[in-house]
Amino acid sequence: MSSLLVFPGQGAQQPGMLQRSPGETLDEASDLLGEAVRLLDSAEALQSTRAVQLCLLIAGVAAARQLVMAPDYVAGLSIGAYPAAVVAGALSFSDALHLVSLRGELMQQAYPQGYGMTAIIGLDLVTVESLLAQVHCAEMPVYLANINADNQVVIAGSDVAMQAVAELAKACGAGLAKRLAVSVPSHCPLLEAPAHALADAFANVAIQTPKIGYLSGSRARPLLKPEALRDDLAFNMCRVVDWRGTVQSAYERGVRLQIELPPGAVLTGLARRVFEQGTVMAFDGARIDTLQALMREEGSRHS
């Protein structure tokens, strides 16, 4: 039996989300970035993609440090891959902060307005792909972005194109087509140029072999080699997220405890469909000592 820490992606952010984090990590992040990170999580500040992504990185690392005990695996959805890589020992917190700062700026500059992401719930993947094919064109780009569960996918593209797909989806019986709190079209070819710019910055960064299992959210399998991790982190913004496959892969490897790091509990809900046996919990709303005891228990079974 094994444990898995998962880190959420953009859209999970909440105003005030850093206020629950230990001051030591916030002070460290402020010193490394040369700015007051406590100011990044106001409702106004979170209009910025850079602020959102930095908050998700800092909150995830801060919470993982509180757990003390290392998990067997980590995985992150999109930006969540960065705190996952830090916790795995593959990327320093300092490098992660500077790369995420750049990542957020590159994504925001590429598509300042008129683009984003929409979740479609209640239709299978094949149906959604057929709807995308009906709408997508040069003037109205729209792509598959995330496979979150059997009946939940996310699309990315222009607002007009996403609206057209959402209307078709509802006509096909979708329960919900909801615009997400993400202002860029992530996980599709529209972000290839910023991904290449980020890859250039990664060339100067030291990546270590992870000390614990790092599961790629786009490849849905463990990555061990530093070069594979470098590629995964730089280019995950323009690759489809296979979160359903990632959680399934963890379960098949014997994971029976998943803890979702802050903020929120979106990934906890998605994992319950896969974890027929075992425990799925969110850090938010749980007691630290309870989470630590669960990790110890899973660790003793594992050994």
N, C-alpha and C positions, 0 to 999 in steps of 0.2 A: 504494500500500500504506500502511496506517495501523496505529497501535498503540492498544490499549485497556487501561486499568487498571480492574479490577473489585474491588469491596469487598464482603466477605461480610456476611450478616445474622446475627441472633441464632440461637444453636444451634452456631455455629462457635467460640464462646469456649472457652479452655483456661486452667486455673490456671497462673499464672506467665507469661501471654502478654505482659505489658508488660516483663518483665525483659530481653527481647531488643531492646527499643526504645532508641534513643539517648537519653542522659540529658537533652540540651538540650530535647527536645520534652516529656519527662516533667516537667521543672522548669517549663517554660512553662505547661503544663496545670495543674500544682499552684498556681502563682501566680495564674492566671486564675480558677480555681475556689475558691481559698482553702482547699484541703485536700490531703493527701498522696495523689496518685493512685496511687503505687506500692502502696498498701494495698488497692486496688480489685480486684486480680486473684487474691486467695487463693481457694481452693475455697469457703470460707465466705462471703466477700464476694460471690462470683459467684452466690449464691442470690438476690441482688437484681437485678431487671430494670434499675434505674438503673445499677448498677455494670457490668453486662454491656455495656450500650449505650455507656457512657462509654469502657470499655476498647476496644471495637471502633472507635470514633471515633479515639481516641488512637493505637492501634496502626496503623491505616490511614494516618493523616496522617504519622506518624513514618516509616513505611516508604517512602511516596511521596517524602518529602523526601530520603531516602537515594539514590533513583534519579537525582536532580538534573534530568535531562532531562524535559521535559513530554511527555505522550502526546498523541495526536490526539483521543482520546475517553476519558471516564470513565463508569462506571455502577456503581450500588450496589444491592444487594438489601436492601430495607427500611431498617434503620438505616444500612446501607452507603451510602445516598444522601447522608448528611451528610458523611462524609469525601470522597466524590466531589465534592460541591458546594464544599468547601473547596479541594480540589486544582484544581478548575476556575476558582477565583478568584471564585466567585459569593457565597460566604459566608465571613466571617472566622472564624478558628479560635476566637476568644473567643466570638462569638455562637453558633457551633456547640456549644461545650461547655455553655453555659448552656441552650440549647434542648434538647439531648439529655438533660441532667440533668432538666429539667422533663418531657420526653417519657417517660422511664423511670418517673418518679414517677407521672405521670397513668395510664399503662398498668397499673402495678402496683396502684394504688389502685382502679382500675375492676374488676379481677378478681384479688383476692388469692389465691384458691385455687379448685380445682375446674374449671379451664379450661386450655386449652393448644392444641397443634398436633400433628398426626400426619402423617407421610409415607407415601404409598401408592405402592409400586413394582410395576410389572408390569401395570397396567391403563391403558387409554386414558381420555382426558378424558370422553368421552360416557358410558362405563360408570360412572365415579366419580360423575358428576353424577346419574345415575339412582339410585345408592345413597344419595346425600345426600337426594334427594327422598323416598325411602322412610322415612328416619329423622327428618328435620328437623321440629320442631314447637316450639310456645312453651316447653314444659317441657324439650325436648331440642334446643337450637339447635346446628346444625352447618352449616358453609359451606365452599365452595371458597376456598382462600387463595392458593396459589401454583401456577402452571403452570411446573414446572422443566424438563421434557423431555417428549418424546412419551409416555413410559411412566412418568413420575414426577410426581405432584401432591401437594400438601400441603393438608390440611383443618384447619379451626379450629373450636372450639366447646367445649361442656361435655365433661368426661371421659366421662360416661355415653354421650352421643351419639356421640363419636368411637370409643368401644369397640364400639358397635353397628355403625357403618359398617365398622370394621376387620374384624369377624367376617364381615360380608357380603362384603367385598372378598376375604378369604381363600377363602371359598366359591366366589367367581367366578374364582379362579386367581391372585390377587395373589401375587407372590413375597415381599413384605414389607409389613407395616403397622407402622411404628415410631413410637412416641411420641418427640417431639423435646424437647431441653432448653430449652424455651420455656414459661414459666408463664402466658402470656397468649394470648387468642385473636386473634392479629394478622390483618390483611388481610381483615377481614369487617365487616359492619355493627355487630357488637357493640362496636366501638371508635369509633363515630361521635362520641359525646359527648366523650371525651378528645381526639379530633382537632380538634373545634371549639374546645376550650379551648386547645390548642396553637396553632391558627390565630390566636387573640386575641393570644397572646404574639408571634407572627410579625409582627403589625401594626406593632410598634415596631422592627423589625430591618431594616437596610439589606441589600437583595439586589442584586448587580451582574449585568450581562450577563456570562455565562461567557466566559472567554478561550479555552477549549478546549471541544470538543463534550461536552455533558452529556446522556447518554441516560437517559430516565426508565424505571425498572424496572417501572412500572405501565402506562405508555403505549407503551413499546417504540419510542420515537422521540426525536430530539433536542428539547430545549426551549431556546429562546433568550431569551425575554422574562422579565425578573425576576418579573413577577406570576405567570407560569405556573410558574416554579421555586418560588415561595413556596407556591403551592397544592399542588404536587407533594410538597414536603417536609412540609408540615403534615398533609396528608391521606393520605400513603402508608400509614400504619398501618391504615387501614380500607378500603384498595382492594386488589383482587386483584393479586398480582405476576405479570407475564407475563415470566418470566426467559427462557424459550425464545424468545419473540418479540424480546426485547432483544438477545440474543446473535446471533440471525438477522439482525436489523436492522444490527448492527455489521458482520457479515460481508458483507452486501449493500452496505455503504458502503465496502468495500475493506479492512476491518481484517483483517490476517493475523498479528498478534501480540497475544495476550491474556496479561497478567500479573495473577495474583490476589494481592492484598495480604493481609497476615496478618490473622487466623490461619488456618491450614489450607489445604485444597485441594479443597473440595467443588465450588466453581464451575469449577475446572479440569477435573474429571471431566465435568461437565455440558457444557462447551464443546467437548469433543473430538468429540461427536456432530455438532456443527455445522461445525467447522473441518476440512473435508476437506483443505484446503491451508493451510499456515501453521503457526504455533507457539503452543502453549498451555502456560504454565508457572505454577507457584506461587512466590511470593517465598520462602516458608518452604522451606528445604532447598536453595535455589539460591545461587550466589555473586553478590554485588552486581555485580562487574565483568562477569560473564556477562550479567546482565540489562541493564546499561547498554550493553554492546556490541550486544545484540539491538535495543534501542531506537534506538541510533544508526544501525544498519544499516537498520532499517525507515524511519527518518526520511530517510535519504539516498535510498532508493528512492522515497519519497513526493515528495521535492523534485525 
